[in-house]
Amino acid sequence: MTTAADQLSRSALLFLSRQSNLKDVATRLKPFRELASRFIAGETLEEAVDAVRALTAKGLSASFDHLNEAVRSPQETRDEVRHYLRLLARIDQVGVKANVSLKLTQCGLLFDRNLALQNARAVVADAAARDSFVRVDMEESAVTQVTLDIVRDLHSEFGETHVGAVLQSYLRRTEADAKALCAERVRLRLCKGAYLEGPDVAFPDKKDVDANFVRCMRILLDSGVYHGIATHDERMIDATLEYAARQHLPKGAFEFQMLYGIRRDLQERLAKEGHPVRVYVPYGKHWYPYFMRRLAERPANLWFVMRNLMKG
């Protein structure tokens, strides 16, 4: 059950996730750094590659995510594209079972839609040439529609095996989006959502978010397209497995997706049971906003930091 205190903590943490100037202060605190290292695979590409190698050895696949929400200029977007091209080449060189996740704000979405499309296209084109896949991440609701529009543009050119999108079940619009995108055979990652949104666009109550997750999960599994069901909630996992069994779907018809460092026991158990499991592996110097959103999903982690600070 979500308490009022949890809701207040979550709102405060999501607000702090936008205060990137606090990163330098926070990272001076050893307990904060230690907790962050559980959820962040490092600040460099090679640190992330090492983390994915370890996941591969356990029968898990991965999706690399280079964290950078501080892109503010066309030159910085080009730097991001170059990084992703190096990343795709490195995946080929190492031979790990992995693809990449890409945020359109890294490509310039906040100041030039056409530039964002061009940059994203360059990454997807390279992935397609390598027979790989790019998951275009979903961000705040203000960019949901334009993100889906760009994914549709890329999908029409490169097809379902090379580019896909993310839907968030806390948004009221998501059920309709799931139906439309599945009809277009767009590969989707369904998650609950981790941004601070108003009740006009997002369900404020967890029970409604969960109910929408189940509705959308069923739409995805009925579509015949290979989707990702992204959750650490065992109730949602059980609901997915029960529905898949009812529909007589084989274990390889979809994959579970989870975040690096969260419910590692569950990741490994599902993989051992024969279910495809992909781990979302974030890395990079600009990890602070992402990490604060992870704390907001589980405010108890914040009290872990505070207790350790009080111990000195």
Secondary structure, DSSP 8 states (H G I E B T S, - for coil): ---HHHHHHHHHHHHHHT-GGGHHHHTTSHHHHHHHHHH---SSHHHHHHHHHHHHHTT-EEEEEE------SHHHHHHHHHHHHHHHHHHHHHT-SEEEEE-GGGGTTTT-HHHHHHHHHHHHHHHHHTT--EEE----GGGHHHHHHHHHHHHHHH-TTTEEEEEETTBTTHHHHHHHHHHTT-EEEEE---S---TTTB-SSHHHHHHHHHHHHHHHHHTTS--EEE---HHHHHHHHHHHHHTT--GGGSEEEEETTSSHHHHHHHHHTT--EEEEEEESS--HHHHHHHHHH-THHHHHHHHHHHT-
